Amino acid sequence: AWVNFGKTIAQFLCLNKLSKAELDKFIEFQEIENLKQIYKKYKKIVIVSAHFGAWEIAPKFMFNQKMPFSIIYRHANNPYI
């Protein structure tokens, strides 16, 4: 768990330094063009994702796609985190 936590922190710290091309190497988003067409038509989309991999880079990916987004989350149980 600590090794994974360390990797996550390192990835997060380097995130803003990644170019769009570099970021695209880390993300596999199937059917992105379909998602863009749905957004264009309805202006609202709900995407549900499991906690797999480095999900922290998803907002940067969506920003690069020029699609506005919001994130819904639950606060951690530990008050120190």
Disulfide bonds with the S-S distance in Angstrom:
none
